[in-house]
Amino acid sequence: MNFDIPQLPQRSQKPRVTGLTMVLDPGLSLREAEDLMSVGAEYIDYVKLGWTTAAFAPNLREKIAAYRAAGVEVYFGGTLFEVFAIRKALDQYRKVLNEYGIRHIEISDGSIEMTDAEKAAYVRQFKDDFHVITEVGSKDANKVFAPYIWVQKIKSDLDAGAQLVITEARESGSAGVFQTSGEVRTDLIDEILHAIPQEKLLFEAPRKDQQVWFLKKLGPDVNLGNINTREIIGLETLRRGLRGDTFHTFLPK
């Protein structure tokens, strides 16, 4: 911060294990990535190169290097994993990850069908060489899982060796843990949190109202993802109670 403000809520410092912010890179140019780091590197923990954009992004090596130099981890979207998985080409995908020095892998099944056992096997296949992040939930807004199924799937991923589980919302915030309107499925979140430690979860929440909901429910150090590249500073002001939506939320009692 540029100046001190008294009685702000505590925020964990990098390298963080809670209060994580994952930003979605939808295909930024190298210059845009460098500009993003100049503004938000202090507040960003992960940059996800969304869905399969890594396959087409120009200057990919330089962009990854720019993120890394700023102290931010970068990884490819889970859809790219699924693209290789459905083609039975995961050995080739591993080579791609190694070629670009990617240390994290997202394993998801948002676009393809796989059993919990199959997904767990993929986690075990990669966990010794990569920091495994999984994603639970379908990208199809019409495919709604019962809360107990979400819990079952998250537990299966964690038991297999995943270090963090993302709850699906898509970049639009209209699927997974959200209704098509963007409203939070509160009963689902409550059920998940009853069974799973909060620090093991990263909630995709691309919209401000969704971010506010999670901050009010779980505090300033909740893990949030799919954040728009233009909303990094805005999210940090929400986390610290310095924006109207959370102005009174974190004031001392």
Helices and strands as residue ranges (DSSP letters): E 21-25, H 30-40, E 46-49, G 53-55, H 60-69, E 73-76, H 78-86, H 90-99, E 104-107, H 116-126, E 131-136, H 147-160, E 164-167, H 186-195, G 198-200, E 201-204, H 208-218, E 224-227, G 229-231, H 232-239, G 244-246
